[in-house]
């Protein structure tokens, strides 16, 4: 178990460790696929009645009070 500041390692993006414990590959292809999937989902997200109803209910609730 390492006895070092985890938050500092996360903020600085640097961790003191042996070279053999490091990440060997960056998996750029995986990052691109995940980013493309998230972007496609975000652009093509279907609108549902639940989203429309919640916006309307919030407006009606504030106007009644």
N, C-alpha and C positions, 0 to 999 in steps of 0.2 A: 504494500500500500504506500502510495506517495504521500508525503506530508508537505504539501504546498498549497498555496492559495488558489482554489478553483476559479473564483470570480476573476482574479487577475489574469489567469491563463486564458479565460474566455474573452476578456476585453482586449488583451494584448495580442491574442492569437499566437501565443508562443508558450511552449511548455518545455521544461527542462527534462530530458529523458535520454536514454541510450538510443543511438541511431537505429539499432535493430528493432526498437519498439515503435518506430515512426510509421507513418502511412506511406506505403510504397507506391501507390498509384492514385491519381486524382479522379479517375472515372469521369472524364469530361463528357463522354457520350451519354452517361446516365443522367448527368445534370441537365444536358440539353433535352433529353426525352422528357424528364419531369417538368422542366420549364415549358416545353411545348404543350404538354398535357394540361397544365394549370392554365396557361394562356388560352388554349382552345376552350376549355370549360368555362373560363371567365367571359370570353367573347360570346360563346354560343349558349349561355345559361338560359334555360327556358323559364319564362315567367309563369308563375302558377297563381291560382286563385287565392291561395293563402297569403302571398305577398301583396296582392291587390286589396284583399279584405283587411289585412292588418293596417295598411295605410289609411283606409277609409274609416275603420273603427277608431283609430287614434284621433282622426279629425273630428268625428262625431262625438267622441268622449269629451274633447276639450270644448266643443261648442255648447254642450249641455250644461256645463258647470257655471 
